[in-house]
């Protein structure tokens, strides 16, 4: 895998996914869409990862879609059947949904660290993360409204479940900037940092804390909270009962956690088993 648009660094059980097109403000070009799911294939295929940090390089986190790379969207192709052309475009959008959704479907928590602008597709990406953090100069923009379209890669579906619906609707309808302090006030980000360096240090400290916990327990938390977001309380309680019966009984993590607590020492948990790449959902 090349790292033209996305780099992966793994250290101390933290997978650091880095958007790597600073000169282009990390806009989402075809190389990004190719590399991004492959990075998460590799993360799932390893057994030395427990948490993911998503960050970027340069002045801005992400300037959204690289529109120069998508000039063919409205290309005039009169020889093609219109119905078939539109069906193919729908499948194309669903494929993009699945690629960004790798953040949400990843077994490990994903912490997004945002500096500068997070625009359009950058919002679509960060709404898939488990938690978001930003610098004081960061701002978030639902940019699609400003160029004559409704966002179609996940913002409208996920953002109202992260912040008050009225605020999410205002941001979508107006395309205005949501600055770091307001993003913290409405709950979109967990914490605002003074600088990019401070933010990365702070987020890495949170990641290390997560990595010290049972990876099976943390995976269970993510799985259950994602499920509960989209299902009834009754269905969600049934699922956690099934999950606990399937993972807790006969497992070693609870015994180790209790023993470590009593002995006042760090717990020593096994990593999750790697996932074979061909079995990872949405893998290319």
C-alpha positions, 0 to 999 in steps of 0.5 A: 500500500502506498501512502500518497494520501493516507499514512499508517503508523503503529506504536504502543498499540495505537494505530495512527492514521494520518491524512498526508496531502498537506499541500492540498489541504488533505482534500479527498482525491481518488488516492484517498478513497483507494488507500483509506479502506486499505489502511483499515484492512491492515489495522483489522489484520494486525493483533497489536492495535487497540485504538486508532487516532485519526489526524492530518498534516499541515494547516487544515484537517480536510478541505473536503472532496477534491472537486478537480478529481470529480469533474466527470460527475456531470459529464454529458454521456448521451449514448448511455441509458439514463436509468442505468447511469443513475443506478451506477452512480447510486452504487458509487455513492454507496461504495463511498459510504462504506469506505468512510464507514470503516471508521464506524465499523472498526473494532477499535475506538477511533479518536479524530484530532482536527486542526484548521478547516474540517469541511464537507467530506471532512465532516462526513469522516469525523462524524464516523469517529467515536470521539472528536478533539480540535484546536482552538482555530478549528472550524467545521463547515457543512460545505455542500449546501454552499455549492448547491447540493445536500450532503450525501456521504453521512453528515445528515444521517449522523450529525443530528445524533451527535449534537442537538437536532436544531443546531445540526439543521442550522449548520446544514441549512446555512453552511456556516462555520462551527468554530472550536469553542461552539463545537465543544459547547454543543458536544461535537468535540470533547476538548479544545486544545491551543495548538496542533502539537498540544492536541496530538499529545492530549489525544495520544494520552487518551489513546494510551489510556484506552489501550490499557483496558481490555480490548474485548471490553472496549470493543463491546462498548463500541459495538453496544453503543453503535447498536443502541443508537439505531435500535430500541432500548429493548433490542439493545438490552437483548443484544448486550445480554447475548454479547455478555453471555458470548464473551464474558463466560469462560473469558479471562479478562474479568478475572485479570481485571479484578486481580489487577485491581486487588493487587494494585498493578496494571492489568495484562490483557490479550490482544484481539485476534487479527481479522483476515483481510478477505473477511473484513466487511467492505474490503476491496 
